[in-house]
């Protein structure tokens, strides 16, 4: 596609994004399926145009950092993310009484398909654009909250890409991005732990091969974040929520991880202080591994106390 064609594509994306933001919230239920189908068609066209744009014979297929082209590319990604986010926010409709339920398209399918298109387009350079980063992690958080049951059957490559994005987001210097990443991670882990308690599979299908230790790796990452990193104090509560959910997923491994940390301390008095702090973290205020608001708030208080106690003397394992 030449520059004129790219301008047309960009204009169509912008029109769709504006429509979704301004009109979708008030679109009548009976017309929503038409919107979903239009979005599906838009994704199909965008994929084909993007394929042609990045073909070996296209001399303009190299995206140069710091150029106007990169800015345009970021705006394309931003508009796609806006469209998918609005679909998530609006997908609360039951089509069973509208006569449209026989058509094989849904907002959920479009959102996950669109996400599989958008995520490969996002580079670290693109994430330096604040709006793109914020909107991306808001989309991921919304997807997880609206469609948690879909995660277990998600394409493993897409699921892994989402997890890699969350790991990036947790350590991002922007507070809003880091906070949404913790909240999204907490929702994923809470869903898995809750399903396991019901004797359901949860995300077990995704936790195979290299991903078998996914939650344990996130558990270490979040734990070390709250103890050793320098961060905005407002991040401690969402990080604590993620920590509680991850502990629920990895109870046995969490105990082993704590013991390894204790053993890594050189001085016996430090080991004793640390062991006592770990006990208070999990037992003070009658904390359990449930996810009701009261228990989560009690655990957050415990985490605040724990961090204040151990940051000065604990060594990383």
N, C-alpha and C positions, 0 to 999 in steps of 0.2 A: 504494500500500500504506500502511495506517495504522500507528500505532506498534505495535499488537499484532502485525500481520503482520510488521513489521520485526524484532520480538523473536523471532518464530518462525524467521525466516530466519537471524538471528544465532545462535540456539541450534543450528540444524541445521549451520551452518558450523562451530561450535565442536565439535560431536560428530564431524563428519567429520575435522576437523583432529586431534583427540585420537586417533581411531581410526588415522589414517594414521601418527601418530608412535609409538603404542604397539603396534599390531597388525600393520601392513603388513610390517615387517621379517621377521615369522615366519609370514606368511600362506602356505599351500601354493601351489605354482605353479598347480595346477589351478583354484584359486579366484581367481587374480589378475584374470582377465578380467572376472569379475563386479564386482570392485572398480573396474576401469577404466570399465566401463559405468555404474556408479553415480556415479562422478566426472563422467563426461560428462553424465549427466542433471542432476547438481547444477549444473553450469555453465549448462546450458540454462535451468533454473529461475531461477538467479540473474540471468542476463541479462534475462529477461522481467520479473522483479520490479524490477530496477534501472531498466528502461525505464519501467515504470509509476511508479516513485518519482520519476523525473526528468521526467515528463510535464508540460506547461504547466499542466494543471488541478490539479496536486498542490501545495498551498500549502506543504508541508513539504519541498519539493525544494531549498531553498537551504541549503547547508552553511555554517554560521557558524564562523569561526575562533575558537579558544579556548573552544568550547562542549563540553558532554558529548556532543552529537551528533557532533562531529568526532572525539572519542575513540572512540565506537562505530564510526564509519566506518573509522577506522584499524585497529580490531580486526577488522572484516570483511576488510579488505585483508590484514592479517597472517595470518588463518586461510586465506585463499585461497592466499597465497604458501606457507604451510607445506604445504598439500595438494599443490601442484605440485612443491615441492622433494622431498617424500617419494616422489612418482612418479618423479622423475629418479633418485633414489638407488636405487630398487627395480627400475628397468627394465633388468634384465640377464637376462631370461628369454626362452628360445626356446620358442614355443608350437607348434612344428611337430609335436611328439609328443603333444600334449594333446588334439587333436581340436577345438581352438578357433580355429585359425588362419584359418578361413573367415569369422569375424565381423570386420566392417570397423571395428575400433576398436583403438587402441594407446595406450600411455602417451605416446609421442612426440607423437601428434596432440593428445592432451588437454593436454599440457604447453604446447605452442605456442599452442593455442587459448586456454587459460587465461591465458597470458601476454598475449595480445592483448586480453583482457578486463581484466586487472589493471592494466597499464601506464597506460591512459587514466584510471584512477581515482586515480592517485597524483599529488598536487600537492606543491609545495615545503613547504607546511604539514604535509602528512602525513609527509613525509620527516624532519621534525623529531622524530618519534617514533623513538627509537633502534632499537627492535626491528624496526620496519618497514624502515628503511633497511638495517640489517644483513641481514635476511632477503631483501630484494629483490636486493641485489647478490650474496648467496650463491647465490640462485636463478639469476641470470644467469650467474654463473661456472660453476655446475653444468651448466646447459643447454648452454653452449658446449663444455664438456669431454665431455659425454655424447653430444651430437647435432651435432657440428661440420659433418657433411656436409649437414645440413638447412638450414644458413644460406643456402646459395646459392640455394635455391628458396623461401626464406621470402618472405612478402608484403613488398614493399619498404617499405610504411608501417611495419610492425612492425619490420623490420630497422633503419630509420632511428630509430625510437623507442628501440630498444635502444642504438644508438650515442649518441644524445643523452643517455640515462641514464648511459652510461659516462663521457661528458665531464663531466657533473655530478658523478659519483662520484669521478673523479680529483682534482678540486679541492675535495672535501668536507673539512671540518676534522676529521672522525672518521677516525682512522688505519685502523681495520678496513675502513671503506667504501672509502677511497682504495686500500688495498692490494688488496682484491678486484677493484676496477675495473681496476687495472693488470694483475692476473693474468688477468682475463677478456679484456682487450684483447690481451694477449700471445698468448693461446690463439687468438683470432680471426685475428690477423695471421700466426701460425705456420701455422695451417691453410691460409690462402690462399697463402702463400709455398711451402709444401710441395706443394700441389696444382699450382701453376704449374710447379714443377720436374719434375713428372710429365707435363707437357703437358696437364693437366686445367684446367677452367675456374675451379675454386675459387669465389671470390665475384665473378667478373667480371660476372655478371648483375646484381649489386647496384651495381656501380661505374659507373653511367651518370648522365648529366645532372648534377645538383647533387652527386651522390655520387661523381663520378669522381675527385675529389681527397680522398676520405675518409681514406685512409691517410696521405697527405701532410700533411693538417691535423692528424691525430693525432700524426704524427711531430714536427711543429713544437711541438705542445702539450706532449708528453712531454719533448722536448729542453729547451724553455724552463723547464719545471717543475723539472727536476733542476739547472739552472744558476742560475736566478734566484729561485725560490720559497724560502720558509722552511718547512721540513717536518720531521717526525720522521725521524730517521736510518734507522729500520727500513724506510722506504718506498723507499730508494734501490735496493735489490736488485730488488724487483718492477718498479720503474720502468725499471731497466736491462734486465730481461728483455723488457719491452714495447718498449723502444727497439731492441734487437737485431732483434726480429721485424719491426718497422716498417721498419727500414733494409733488411732483406731484401726487403720488398715494394716499396720505393721507392729502389733503389740509385742510379740516375742523378739523381733529384730530390734525394736526400740530399747528394750531392756538390755540386750547384748551390746548395742551401741553405747549406752550409758556406761556399762561396765568397762568397755574398751577405753572410754574417755577417762574414767576414774583410774584405771591401770596406767594410763599414760602420764599421770601426774607424778613428779619426781619425789615430792615430800609427803610423808605419811599424814601430817596434819592437814595438808591440802586435800588429800584423798578423803579424809573424814569429813571435812567441811563440804566438799562437793557431793558426797554421798547423802549427807543430811539435806542439802539444798534440793537434790533430785527427789528425795522423799517428799519434801514439802510441796514441790511442784505438782506432784500427782495426788497428794492426799489432803492437803489443806483445803478448808472450806467444803469438805465432802464432795470433791470433784469426781465425776464419773466420765465415761467415754460417750455419753449421750450428747445430742446436738441441739437440745432445746435451748432457748435464749438464756434462761437463768444459769444453766450449767456452763454455757460458753462464756458468759460474763464472769463467772467465778474463776474459770480457768484463765481468762485474760488477767485477772487480778494476780493470780498465782505467778503467771509469766512475768508480769511487771516486777514482782518481788524477787523472783528467781534471777532475772537479768541484773537487777541492782546488786544482788549478793555476789554473783559469780564473775562478772565482767573483769573485776580487778585481779583475780588470781587464777582463773581457769586457763589451761593451755590446750591448744587445738590438737586433736588426734587425727 
